[in-house]
Every structure is written in structure tokens, then in C-alpha cells.
Amino acid sequence: MPKIAVIGAGVVGLSTAINIQKRQPSAEVTIIADRFDKQTTSHGAGGLFRPNVEHTLGVNPDTVTRWSVEGFKFYSSLAVSPESRDTGHMIMPGYVFSNTEIQNPLYKSLVFSFRQLTPDELRKLSVNYKYGYQVTTVITDCSRYLPWLMTRFKEHGGTVENRHVKSLEEFVGEYEVVVNCTGFSSRELVGDKSVYPVRGHLIRLKAPWIKYWVYTEDSAYFVPSFDTVAIGGIRQKNNFSLDIDPKDTAGILERCYKLWPSLKGAPIQREWVDLRPHRDPLRLEKEVMKFPKGSLNVVHNYGHGASGITLSWGTSLDAATLVAEHLNQNTSRL
């Protein structure tokens, strides 16, 4: 019975652990992390499924498409299932506004609907953009999705350990394969300085009258979830600060109120600031790491950046395949 450890309990780590369980039903799978649920970067994500090849630099577009197809297939199946309230998935229409024409985006062929708005429709919406698109897609509410994934993992025999990992060498001789899903922490854990932070800031409003999402090219967007509406945002590369900056808060409110005046007056519930772990390209590969204590089979799955929710399911399927390859190689050497 192989023992497999997944390091990291964000959406990538949880998805990877579950797909390993599917591929290796006899394996003992353990999630090891020191941050869970609300403490993870994933918990604060807006969760809008709108993949773009441009957001995943350095990866073959066909691979990004395949990951996106798998993600939408899974999320849309949850959104139409009796479990949707528990999983945190909903089907929701929305709008994309831009002053440059958006031609054949990746998500066009995946989502439930995509069409360009007419000039008359744009005029009625009172937005100052040349182009608009109506898109119906899936939204993931991670405040519900992460606990659901964890429950599913445990129901299938998974175990969890709350532990700070300083080095993967700790697992030599203990696990057959270790999967590194530590995101930004990979800078220190495996010395990968090509992982860089893109600081994000969202404000959660209580605005139950908002039943649609809006995304623009001007750092102004809003995405409803089950209980709140997330408005944003910022993308500050190499800003390591986790503090709420009042100037950022004011800027987000100003841009979003200007974009959609009906947001004004909605009470602020909370604010979220965290560091999205970017890497160009994201790292999804296997290796055998050498340590003084011995060798360790490792699979890396991190660096998704702002596409963490969108791509997590697709990359976790590939990570589970890489784990199987490690195990098969171990067996062939016996």
C-alpha cells in the first residue's frame, strides 16, 4: 500500500489529493499543511471561470485548453447537481466590457453562452466601453468549495496533518511520493525564486440585488457568490505586503462605483488581501530529489497565479498521472 503526501491545502492541493485517491484507491494519502480553509489564498478568490491563454504564460495553449476543458466539465457538473449549494457552484450570466475587440477567447467554446452585445444593448447598460459581451459561466464560492473538497477527501480515507514543512527531506523514507502544492511557499521550500507574488485585494459587499457579474479591462470588476459580492481589484506584481492599504480600498470602491453605481450603499462585509503565486510557466512536473538522507520522488504542481480555481482541477488530473508514473517506476525496479 503506497504512502503519498500532498503538501498544501489550498484548492490545488485538495484537488490533487482527491484525484490521487481516484487513481490510487489502495494508497494512503495524507495532506500536510500549516494553513487550511480561511487561511489559504484560495479562500478569498472571486472564483469566476474565465480562462485565458494569456494568463498562463509559457504553457502550450493546447495544454491550457485541455486543463480548462476538464475544469469546466467538473465545475459545471457540480453547478447543475443536487450538491451545488454545498460545493459552492452556481451558473451565472455576466458581462465583459472592453475598448478593444475580444476575438475568440478560450472560454468562448467552453462556457454555457457567449455573444457580443449590440450597440443598442451597450447604450442601455450605460457603460463607457466600445465592446461588450454577454457570457454565462460558472462561479465557484471557495468558502463552500474548500470545505466540501476536504470532506470528500476524508470520506475516501484521506488523513490530514497540521505541520509546517521546512524541507522535503523530512519525507525521505516515509512516503513513496510527495506532491508539492505549496504555491508561493515553494520559493523557500524548494528554492524556486521564479515564483513571484501578484498581490490581490478584494472587498466583499452585502448586495443581494446583484445577480450577475461584470468584468472590465480597467481593474474594475465584481463577482457575486452565495452570500456576498466580491469587488476588485488590483494586480501588484512583486508586492509582498499582506496589509490592507486604504488607498487600494478607496481606489477599488471608486472604480467599481463608477462602473456600476448600483453597488453604492452596499455594506462592506470584509476585505481580503493575499499573494497570488505566479510562475511563468506554472510548474507541473515530476523529479527525483537527492538529499543526504536519500532520494525522494516528487511531483510539483504550483504557480497557477490568478487562475488557481480555474486550472486547479485540470492540473490535478495531470499531477495524479505523474504520481502514478513514479509509483510504476518504483514497481518496475522491484
LUMSE-415785 format. One record per residue (C-alpha): x, y, z; residue in three letters; chain; residue number from 1. Coordinates in Angstrom, 1 decimal. Layout:
<sites>
<<X Y Z> "ALA" "A" NUM>
...
</sites>
This chain:
<sites>
<<0.0 0.0 0.0> "MET" "A" 1>
<<1.8 3.1 -1.2> "PRO" "A" 2>
<<2.0 6.2 1.1> "LYS" "A" 3>
<<1.6 9.5 -0.7> "ILE" "A" 4>
<<1.8 13.0 0.9> "ALA" "A" 5>
<<0.4 16.2 -0.6> "VAL" "A" 6>
<<1.9 19.3 0.8> "ILE" "A" 7>
<<-0.5 22.3 0.7> "GLY" "A" 8>
<<-4.3 22.5 1.4> "ALA" "A" 9>
<<-5.4 25.2 -1.0> "GLY" "A" 10>
<<-7.6 24.4 -4.0> "VAL" "A" 11>
<<-4.7 22.9 -5.9> "VAL" "A" 12>
<<-3.6 20.7 -3.0> "GLY" "A" 13>
<<-7.1 19.4 -2.2> "LEU" "A" 14>
<<-7.9 18.8 -5.9> "SER" "A" 15>
<<-4.7 16.9 -6.4> "THR" "A" 16>
<<-5.2 14.8 -3.3> "ALA" "A" 17>
<<-8.7 13.7 -4.4> "ILE" "A" 18>
<<-7.6 12.8 -7.9> "ASN" "A" 19>
<<-4.7 10.8 -6.5> "ILE" "A" 20>
<<-7.3 8.9 -4.4> "GLN" "A" 21>
<<-9.2 8.2 -7.6> "LYS" "A" 22>
<<-6.2 6.9 -9.5> "ARG" "A" 23>
<<-4.7 5.0 -6.5> "GLN" "A" 24>
<<-7.6 3.7 -4.4> "PRO" "A" 25>
<<-5.3 1.5 -2.3> "SER" "A" 26>
<<-2.9 4.3 -1.4> "ALA" "A" 27>
<<-2.7 6.1 1.9> "GLU" "A" 28>
<<-2.9 9.8 1.0> "VAL" "A" 29>
<<-2.1 12.4 3.6> "THR" "A" 30>
<<-2.5 16.2 3.2> "ILE" "A" 31>
<<0.2 18.1 5.2> "ILE" "A" 32>
<<-0.1 21.9 5.6> "ALA" "A" 33>
<<0.0 24.7 8.2> "ASP" "A" 34>
<<-2.7 26.7 6.5> "ARG" "A" 35>
<<-6.3 25.5 5.9> "PHE" "A" 36>
<<-9.6 26.8 4.6> "ASP" "A" 37>
<<-9.9 30.5 5.5> "LYS" "A" 38>
<<-6.1 30.8 6.0> "GLN" "A" 39>
<<-5.4 29.8 2.3> "THR" "A" 40>
<<-5.0 32.1 -0.6> "THR" "A" 41>
<<-7.7 30.1 -2.4> "SER" "A" 42>
<<-10.4 31.0 0.1> "HIS" "A" 43>
<<-10.5 34.7 -0.9> "GLY" "A" 44>
<<-10.7 34.1 -4.7> "ALA" "A" 45>
<<-13.5 35.6 -6.8> "GLY" "A" 46>
<<-14.0 32.2 -8.5> "GLY" "A" 47>
<<-15.1 33.4 -11.9> "LEU" "A" 48>
<<-14.4 30.7 -14.6> "PHE" "A" 49>
<<-13.0 32.7 -17.5> "ARG" "A" 50>
<<-9.7 31.1 -18.6> "PRO" "A" 51>
<<-7.3 32.9 -20.9> "ASN" "A" 52>
<<-4.2 31.5 -22.6> "VAL" "A" 53>
<<-2.6 34.9 -21.9> "GLU" "A" 54>
<<-2.9 34.4 -18.2> "HIS" "A" 55>
<<-0.8 31.2 -18.3> "THR" "A" 56>
<<2.4 32.3 -19.9> "LEU" "A" 57>
<<4.9 29.7 -21.0> "GLY" "A" 58>
<<2.4 26.8 -21.2> "VAL" "A" 59>
<<1.4 25.3 -24.6> "ASN" "A" 60>
<<-2.0 26.7 -25.4> "PRO" "A" 61>
<<-3.3 23.3 -26.2> "ASP" "A" 62>
<<-2.4 22.2 -22.7> "THR" "A" 63>
<<-4.1 25.3 -21.1> "VAL" "A" 64>
<<-7.2 24.4 -23.2> "THR" "A" 65>
<<-7.2 20.8 -22.0> "ARG" "A" 66>
<<-6.9 21.9 -18.4> "TRP" "A" 67>
<<-9.7 24.4 -18.9> "SER" "A" 68>
<<-12.0 21.8 -20.6> "VAL" "A" 69>
<<-11.5 19.5 -17.6> "GLU" "A" 70>
<<-12.2 22.3 -15.1> "GLY" "A" 71>
<<-15.4 23.5 -16.8> "PHE" "A" 72>
<<-16.7 19.9 -17.2> "LYS" "A" 73>
<<-16.2 19.3 -13.5> "PHE" "A" 74>
<<-17.5 22.7 -12.2> "TYR" "A" 75>
<<-20.5 22.8 -14.5> "SER" "A" 76>
<<-21.4 19.2 -13.4> "SER" "A" 77>
<<-21.4 20.4 -9.8> "LEU" "A" 78>
<<-23.3 23.5 -10.6> "ALA" "A" 79>
<<-26.3 21.5 -12.0> "VAL" "A" 80>
<<-26.1 18.8 -9.3> "SER" "A" 81>
<<-28.2 18.5 -6.1> "PRO" "A" 82>
<<-24.9 19.2 -4.3> "GLU" "A" 83>
<<-24.4 22.7 -5.8> "SER" "A" 84>
<<-25.3 24.5 -2.6> "ARG" "A" 85>
<<-22.7 22.5 -0.7> "ASP" "A" 86>
<<-20.0 22.6 -3.3> "THR" "A" 87>
<<-20.4 26.4 -3.8> "GLY" "A" 88>
<<-21.0 26.3 -7.6> "HIS" "A" 89>
<<-23.6 28.4 -9.5> "MET" "A" 90>
<<-24.4 29.2 -13.1> "ILE" "A" 91>
<<-24.5 32.9 -13.6> "MET" "A" 92>
<<-24.7 35.3 -16.5> "PRO" "A" 93>
<<-22.5 38.4 -16.7> "GLY" "A" 94>
<<-20.8 40.9 -18.9> "TYR" "A" 95>
<<-17.3 41.6 -20.2> "VAL" "A" 96>
<<-16.6 45.2 -21.3> "PHE" "A" 97>
<<-13.6 46.4 -23.2> "SER" "A" 98>
<<-12.4 49.1 -25.6> "ASN" "A" 99>
<<-10.6 46.6 -27.7> "THR" "A" 100>
<<-12.5 43.8 -29.5> "GLU" "A" 101>
<<-12.2 40.4 -27.9> "ILE" "A" 102>
<<-11.8 37.8 -30.6> "GLN" "A" 103>
<<-12.3 34.1 -30.0> "ASN" "A" 104>
<<-11.2 33.9 -26.3> "PRO" "A" 105>
<<-10.5 30.4 -25.0> "LEU" "A" 106>
<<-13.6 30.4 -22.8> "TYR" "A" 107>
<<-15.9 31.2 -25.7> "LYS" "A" 108>
<<-16.1 27.5 -26.7> "SER" "A" 109>
<<-16.4 26.3 -23.1> "LEU" "A" 110>
<<-19.0 28.4 -21.3> "VAL" "A" 111>
<<-22.7 28.0 -21.5> "PHE" "A" 112>
<<-23.2 31.0 -23.7> "SER" "A" 113>
<<-21.1 33.8 -25.3> "PHE" "A" 114>
<<-22.3 36.6 -27.6> "ARG" "A" 115>
<<-21.3 40.1 -28.5> "GLN" "A" 116>
<<-23.7 42.9 -27.4> "LEU" "A" 117>
<<-25.2 45.2 -29.9> "THR" "A" 118>
<<-24.5 49.0 -29.7> "PRO" "A" 119>
<<-28.1 49.5 -28.5> "ASP" "A" 120>
<<-27.6 47.0 -25.7> "GLU" "A" 121>
<<-24.4 48.7 -24.7> "LEU" "A" 122>
<<-26.2 52.1 -24.6> "ARG" "A" 123>
<<-28.9 50.7 -22.4> "LYS" "A" 124>
<<-26.4 49.4 -19.9> "LEU" "A" 125>
<<-24.9 52.9 -19.7> "SER" "A" 126>
<<-21.3 51.7 -19.8> "VAL" "A" 127>
<<-18.5 53.7 -21.4> "ASN" "A" 128>
<<-16.9 50.9 -23.5> "TYR" "A" 129>
<<-16.8 50.2 -27.2> "LYS" "A" 130>
<<-17.4 46.4 -26.9> "TYR" "A" 131>
<<-19.4 44.3 -24.6> "GLY" "A" 132>
<<-20.1 40.5 -24.3> "TYR" "A" 133>
<<-22.7 38.5 -22.5> "GLN" "A" 134>
<<-21.2 35.4 -21.0> "VAL" "A" 135>
<<-22.9 32.7 -18.9> "THR" "A" 136>
<<-20.4 30.7 -16.9> "THR" "A" 137>
<<-19.7 29.0 -13.6> "VAL" "A" 138>
<<-18.7 30.8 -10.3> "ILE" "A" 139>
<<-17.0 28.9 -7.5> "THR" "A" 140>
<<-17.6 30.1 -4.0> "ASP" "A" 141>
<<-14.4 28.8 -2.2> "CYS" "A" 142>
<<-15.9 29.4 1.2> "SER" "A" 143>
<<-18.0 26.4 0.4> "ARG" "A" 144>
<<-15.9 24.6 -2.1> "TYR" "A" 145>
<<-12.8 24.1 0.0> "LEU" "A" 146>
<<-14.6 22.5 3.0> "PRO" "A" 147>
<<-16.5 20.3 0.5> "TRP" "A" 148>
<<-13.3 19.1 -1.0> "LEU" "A" 149>
<<-11.8 18.4 2.4> "MET" "A" 150>
<<-14.8 16.4 3.5> "THR" "A" 151>
<<-14.7 14.4 0.3> "ARG" "A" 152>
<<-11.0 13.7 0.8> "PHE" "A" 153>
<<-11.6 12.4 4.3> "LYS" "A" 154>
<<-14.6 10.3 3.3> "GLU" "A" 155>
<<-12.4 8.5 0.9> "HIS" "A" 156>
<<-9.9 7.6 3.7> "GLY" "A" 157>
<<-7.6 10.6 3.5> "GLY" "A" 158>
<<-5.8 11.9 6.6> "THR" "A" 159>
<<-4.7 15.4 7.4> "VAL" "A" 160>
<<-1.7 16.6 9.4> "GLU" "A" 161>
<<-1.2 20.2 10.6> "ASN" "A" 162>
<<2.5 20.7 10.3> "ARG" "A" 163>
<<5.0 23.3 9.0> "HIS" "A" 164>
<<7.3 21.7 6.4> "VAL" "A" 165>
<<10.8 23.2 6.3> "LYS" "A" 166>
<<12.3 20.7 3.8> "SER" "A" 167>
<<11.0 17.9 1.6> "LEU" "A" 168>
<<13.9 15.9 3.0> "GLU" "A" 169>
<<11.7 15.3 6.0> "GLU" "A" 170>
<<9.7 12.8 4.0> "PHE" "A" 171>
<<12.6 10.6 2.7> "VAL" "A" 172>
<<11.9 7.0 3.7> "GLY" "A" 173>
<<8.4 7.9 4.9> "GLU" "A" 174>
<<6.5 8.4 1.7> "TYR" "A" 175>
<<6.8 6.8 -1.8> "GLU" "A" 176>
<<5.8 10.1 -3.5> "VAL" "A" 177>
<<5.4 13.7 -2.2> "VAL" "A" 178>
<<3.4 16.2 -4.2> "VAL" "A" 179>
<<4.4 19.9 -3.7> "ASN" "A" 180>
<<1.3 22.1 -3.9> "CYS" "A" 181>
<<2.6 24.9 -1.7> "THR" "A" 182>
<<2.2 27.8 -4.1> "GLY" "A" 183>
<<4.1 30.8 -3.1> "PHE" "A" 184>
<<5.8 28.9 -0.3> "SER" "A" 185>
<<7.7 27.0 -2.9> "SER" "A" 186>
<<10.1 29.9 -3.0> "ARG" "A" 187>
<<11.5 28.7 0.3> "GLU" "A" 188>
<<10.6 25.1 0.4> "LEU" "A" 189>
<<12.3 24.1 -2.9> "VAL" "A" 190>
<<14.2 27.4 -3.5> "GLY" "A" 191>
<<12.2 28.3 -6.6> "ASP" "A" 192>
<<12.7 32.1 -6.8> "LYS" "A" 193>
<<10.9 32.2 -10.2> "SER" "A" 194>
<<7.6 32.1 -8.2> "VAL" "A" 195>
<<6.6 35.7 -7.7> "TYR" "A" 196>
<<3.7 37.3 -5.8> "PRO" "A" 197>
<<0.9 39.2 -7.5> "VAL" "A" 198>
<<-0.8 40.9 -4.7> "ARG" "A" 199>
<<-4.6 40.9 -4.8> "GLY" "A" 200>
<<-7.2 42.8 -2.9> "HIS" "A" 201>
<<-11.0 42.1 -2.9> "LEU" "A" 202>
<<-13.7 43.8 -1.0> "ILE" "A" 203>
<<-16.8 41.8 -0.1> "ARG" "A" 204>
<<-20.1 43.7 -0.1> "LEU" "A" 205>
<<-23.6 42.7 1.1> "LYS" "A" 206>
<<-25.5 43.3 -2.1> "ALA" "A" 207>
<<-28.2 40.6 -2.7> "PRO" "A" 208>
<<-29.7 42.6 -5.5> "TRP" "A" 209>
<<-26.7 41.9 -7.7> "ILE" "A" 210>
<<-27.5 38.7 -9.7> "LYS" "A" 211>
<<-24.8 38.9 -12.4> "TYR" "A" 212>
<<-21.1 39.6 -12.7> "TRP" "A" 213>
<<-19.1 42.2 -14.6> "VAL" "A" 214>
<<-15.5 42.2 -15.7> "TYR" "A" 215>
<<-13.6 45.0 -17.4> "THR" "A" 216>
<<-10.1 45.7 -18.8> "GLU" "A" 217>
<<-9.7 48.6 -16.3> "ASP" "A" 218>
<<-9.1 46.8 -12.9> "SER" "A" 219>
<<-12.8 47.1 -12.1> "ALA" "A" 220>
<<-15.0 44.0 -11.7> "TYR" "A" 221>
<<-17.5 42.4 -9.4> "PHE" "A" 222>
<<-18.5 38.8 -8.9> "VAL" "A" 223>
<<-21.4 37.6 -6.7> "PRO" "A" 224>
<<-21.1 34.5 -4.6> "SER" "A" 225>
<<-23.7 32.8 -2.4> "PHE" "A" 226>
<<-23.6 35.4 0.4> "ASP" "A" 227>
<<-21.6 38.4 -0.8> "THR" "A" 228>
<<-20.4 40.3 -3.9> "VAL" "A" 229>
<<-16.6 40.5 -4.4> "ALA" "A" 230>
<<-15.4 43.7 -6.0> "ILE" "A" 231>
<<-11.9 44.4 -7.2> "GLY" "A" 232>
<<-9.3 44.6 -7.9> "GLY" "A" 233>
<<-5.6 45.0 -8.1> "ILE" "A" 234>
<<-2.7 43.0 -9.5> "ARG" "A" 235>
<<0.5 44.3 -8.0> "GLN" "A" 236>
<<3.5 42.2 -9.1> "LYS" "A" 237>
<<6.2 41.6 -6.6> "ASN" "A" 238>
<<4.4 43.4 -3.8> "ASN" "A" 239>
<<4.8 41.2 -0.7> "PHE" "A" 240>
<<2.6 43.2 1.6> "SER" "A" 241>
<<-0.4 41.4 3.3> "LEU" "A" 242>
<<-1.7 44.6 4.9> "ASP" "A" 243>
<<-4.9 46.3 3.7> "ILE" "A" 244>
<<-3.8 49.6 2.1> "ASP" "A" 245>
<<-6.6 52.2 2.5> "PRO" "A" 246>
<<-5.5 53.8 -0.8> "LYS" "A" 247>
<<-6.2 50.5 -2.6> "ASP" "A" 248>
<<-9.5 50.2 -0.8> "THR" "A" 249>
<<-10.5 53.7 -1.9> "ALA" "A" 250>
<<-9.4 53.0 -5.5> "GLY" "A" 251>
<<-11.4 49.8 -5.8> "ILE" "A" 252>
<<-14.5 51.4 -4.4> "LEU" "A" 253>
<<-14.1 54.4 -6.7> "GLU" "A" 254>
<<-13.6 52.4 -9.9> "ARG" "A" 255>
<<-16.4 49.9 -9.1> "CYS" "A" 256>
<<-18.9 52.6 -8.1> "TYR" "A" 257>
<<-18.2 54.5 -11.3> "LYS" "A" 258>
<<-18.6 51.3 -13.3> "LEU" "A" 259>
<<-21.8 50.2 -11.6> "TRP" "A" 260>
<<-23.5 52.8 -9.5> "PRO" "A" 261>
<<-26.0 50.3 -8.0> "SER" "A" 262>
<<-23.1 49.0 -5.9> "LEU" "A" 263>
<<-23.1 52.2 -3.9> "LYS" "A" 264>
<<-24.6 51.9 -0.4> "GLY" "A" 265>
<<-23.9 48.2 -0.1> "ALA" "A" 266>
<<-22.4 47.5 3.3> "PRO" "A" 267>
<<-18.7 46.3 3.3> "ILE" "A" 268>
<<-18.6 42.9 5.0> "GLN" "A" 269>
<<-14.8 42.3 4.9> "ARG" "A" 270>
<<-11.6 42.8 2.8> "GLU" "A" 271>
<<-9.2 40.2 1.6> "TRP" "A" 272>
<<-5.5 40.7 0.7> "VAL" "A" 273>
<<-3.2 37.9 -0.3> "ASP" "A" 274>
<<-0.4 37.0 -2.7> "LEU" "A" 275>
<<-1.3 35.0 -5.8> "ARG" "A" 276>
<<1.5 32.6 -6.5> "PRO" "A" 277>
<<2.6 33.2 -10.2> "HIS" "A" 278>
<<5.2 31.3 -12.1> "ARG" "A" 279>
<<5.8 31.5 -15.9> "ASP" "A" 280>
<<5.2 28.8 -16.7> "PRO" "A" 281>
<<3.4 27.2 -13.7> "LEU" "A" 282>
<<5.3 24.2 -12.6> "ARG" "A" 283>
<<3.7 20.8 -13.2> "LEU" "A" 284>
<<6.4 18.1 -13.4> "GLU" "A" 285>
<<8.0 15.2 -11.6> "LYS" "A" 286>
<<11.5 14.8 -10.4> "GLU" "A" 287>
<<13.7 12.6 -8.1> "VAL" "A" 288>
<<15.2 14.9 -5.5> "MET" "A" 289>
<<18.5 14.0 -3.9> "LYS" "A" 290>
<<19.1 14.6 -0.2> "PHE" "A" 291>
<<21.8 13.5 2.3> "PRO" "A" 292>
<<19.2 11.1 3.8> "LYS" "A" 293>
<<18.4 9.6 0.4> "GLY" "A" 294>
<<16.2 10.1 -2.7> "SER" "A" 295>
<<12.6 11.3 -2.9> "LEU" "A" 296>
<<10.0 11.0 -5.7> "ASN" "A" 297>
<<8.4 14.4 -6.0> "VAL" "A" 298>
<<5.7 15.9 -8.2> "VAL" "A" 299>
<<5.4 19.7 -8.4> "HIS" "A" 300>
<<2.0 21.4 -9.0> "ASN" "A" 301>
<<2.2 25.1 -8.2> "TYR" "A" 302>
<<2.4 28.7 -9.7> "GLY" "A" 303>
<<-1.2 29.0 -11.0> "HIS" "A" 304>
<<-1.4 32.7 -10.1> "GLY" "A" 305>
<<-4.9 34.2 -10.6> "ALA" "A" 306>
<<-6.0 31.1 -12.5> "SER" "A" 307>
<<-5.8 28.8 -9.5> "GLY" "A" 308>
<<-9.5 28.0 -9.2> "ILE" "A" 309>
<<-9.9 27.7 -13.0> "THR" "A" 310>
<<-7.0 25.4 -13.7> "LEU" "A" 311>
<<-6.7 23.5 -10.4> "SER" "A" 312>
<<-8.9 20.6 -11.4> "TRP" "A" 313>
<<-7.2 20.1 -14.8> "GLY" "A" 314>
<<-3.7 20.3 -13.4> "THR" "A" 315>
<<-4.6 18.0 -10.5> "SER" "A" 316>
<<-5.5 15.3 -13.0> "LEU" "A" 317>
<<-2.1 15.6 -14.6> "ASP" "A" 318>
<<-0.4 15.6 -11.2> "ALA" "A" 319>
<<-2.2 12.3 -10.3> "ALA" "A" 320>
<<-0.9 10.8 -13.6> "THR" "A" 321>
<<2.7 11.9 -12.7> "LEU" "A" 322>
<<2.3 10.3 -9.3> "VAL" "A" 323>
<<1.2 7.0 -11.0> "ALA" "A" 324>
<<4.3 7.2 -13.2> "GLU" "A" 325>
<<6.5 7.5 -10.1> "HIS" "A" 326>
<<4.8 4.5 -8.5> "LEU" "A" 327>
<<5.0 2.4 -11.7> "ASN" "A" 328>
<<8.8 3.2 -11.9> "GLN" "A" 329>
<<9.2 2.1 -8.3> "ASN" "A" 330>
<<7.4 -1.2 -9.0> "THR" "A" 331>
<<9.4 -1.9 -12.1> "SER" "A" 332>
<<12.6 -1.6 -10.1> "ARG" "A" 333>
<<11.5 -4.3 -7.6> "LEU" "A" 334>
</sites>
